[in-house]
Amino acid sequence: MDGGYEAEHIPGAESRPIPTIRGHLAPFNPEDQEFIDGALGELFED
């Protein structure tokens, strides 16, 4: 998982891989975009 190693070594960091088979094209799929929007919404609530 990209970013997982880095997140383990940065205090307060979290890695949330997008559960998709679309890779870098995930933002163009409405279901994947819902996951992304939810994670960003939680990030900006803090």
PyRosetta script that sets phi, psi and omega in degrees:
from pyrosetta import init, pose_from_sequence

init()
pose = pose_from_sequence("MDGGYEAEHIPGAESRPIPTIRGHLAPFNPEDQEFIDGALGELFED")
pose.set_psi(1, 123.3)
pose.set_omega(1, 177.5)
pose.set_phi(2, -66.2)
pose.set_psi(2, 134.8)
pose.set_omega(2, 176.3)
pose.set_phi(3, 88.1)
pose.set_psi(3, -17.8)
pose.set_omega(3, -178.4)
pose.set_phi(4, -62.7)
pose.set_psi(4, -44.4)
pose.set_omega(4, 179.3)
pose.set_phi(5, -62.3)
pose.set_psi(5, -45.6)
pose.set_omega(5, -179.5)
pose.set_phi(6, -62.4)
pose.set_psi(6, -43.5)
pose.set_omega(6, -178.4)
pose.set_phi(7, -62.2)
pose.set_psi(7, -33.4)
pose.set_omega(7, 178.6)
pose.set_phi(8, -65.1)
pose.set_psi(8, -22.5)
pose.set_omega(8, -175.2)
pose.set_phi(9, -108.5)
pose.set_psi(9, 7.6)
pose.set_omega(9, 177.8)
pose.set_phi(10, -117.0)
pose.set_psi(10, 116.4)
pose.set_omega(10, -179.3)
pose.set_phi(11, -55.7)
pose.set_psi(11, 130.5)
pose.set_omega(11, 177.6)
pose.set_phi(12, 80.9)
pose.set_psi(12, -2.6)
pose.set_omega(12, -178.5)
pose.set_phi(13, -81.5)
pose.set_psi(13, 155.5)
pose.set_omega(13, 178.6)
pose.set_phi(14, -143.2)
pose.set_psi(14, 138.4)
pose.set_omega(14, 176.2)
pose.set_phi(15, -108.2)
pose.set_psi(15, 127.3)
pose.set_omega(15, 178.3)
pose.set_phi(16, -125.2)
pose.set_psi(16, 88.5)
pose.set_omega(16, 177.5)
pose.set_phi(17, -62.1)
pose.set_psi(17, 138.9)
pose.set_omega(17, 178.5)
pose.set_phi(18, -76.0)
pose.set_psi(18, 122.5)
pose.set_omega(18, -178.5)
pose.set_phi(19, -76.3)
pose.set_psi(19, 83.3)
pose.set_omega(19, -175.5)
pose.set_phi(20, -149.1)
pose.set_psi(20, 161.8)
pose.set_omega(20, 173.5)
pose.set_phi(21, -100.4)
pose.set_psi(21, 0.8)
pose.set_omega(21, -172.6)
pose.set_phi(22, -87.5)
pose.set_psi(22, -7.6)
pose.set_omega(22, 178.0)
pose.set_phi(23, 58.1)
pose.set_psi(23, -129.8)
pose.set_omega(23, -176.7)
pose.set_phi(24, -70.1)
pose.set_psi(24, -9.5)
pose.set_omega(24, 178.0)
pose.set_phi(25, -91.0)
pose.set_psi(25, 2.1)
pose.set_omega(25, -178.3)
pose.set_phi(26, -52.4)
pose.set_psi(26, -41.3)
pose.set_omega(26, -178.1)
pose.set_phi(27, -61.9)
pose.set_psi(27, -14.8)
pose.set_omega(27, -179.6)
pose.set_phi(28, -91.5)
pose.set_psi(28, -1.1)
pose.set_omega(28, 178.1)
pose.set_phi(29, -104.9)
pose.set_psi(29, 125.0)
pose.set_omega(29, -175.8)
pose.set_phi(30, -56.1)
pose.set_psi(30, -38.9)
pose.set_omega(30, 179.9)
pose.set_phi(31, -66.3)
pose.set_psi(31, -41.7)
pose.set_omega(31, 178.6)
pose.set_phi(32, -69.7)
pose.set_psi(32, -35.4)
pose.set_omega(32, 179.1)
pose.set_phi(33, -63.9)
pose.set_psi(33, -34.3)
pose.set_omega(33, 177.2)
pose.set_phi(34, -62.1)
pose.set_psi(34, -42.7)
pose.set_omega(34, 177.1)
pose.set_phi(35, -62.2)
pose.set_psi(35, -45.8)
pose.set_omega(35, -179.0)
pose.set_phi(36, -62.9)
pose.set_psi(36, -47.2)
pose.set_omega(36, -179.9)
pose.set_phi(37, -61.0)
pose.set_psi(37, -39.0)
pose.set_omega(37, 179.4)
pose.set_phi(38, -64.4)
pose.set_psi(38, -43.7)
pose.set_omega(38, 179.5)
pose.set_phi(39, -65.4)
pose.set_psi(39, -42.1)
pose.set_omega(39, 178.8)
pose.set_phi(40, -66.7)
pose.set_psi(40, -38.2)
pose.set_omega(40, 178.1)
pose.set_phi(41, -60.8)
pose.set_psi(41, -42.1)
pose.set_omega(41, 177.5)
pose.set_phi(42, -65.3)
pose.set_psi(42, -39.3)
pose.set_omega(42, -179.8)
pose.set_phi(43, -61.8)
pose.set_psi(43, -45.0)
pose.set_omega(43, -175.9)
pose.set_phi(44, -81.7)
pose.set_psi(44, -9.8)
pose.set_omega(44, 174.3)
pose.set_phi(45, -69.0)
pose.set_psi(45, -31.4)
pose.set_omega(45, -176.2)
pose.set_phi(46, -67.3)
pose.dump_pdb("model.pdb")
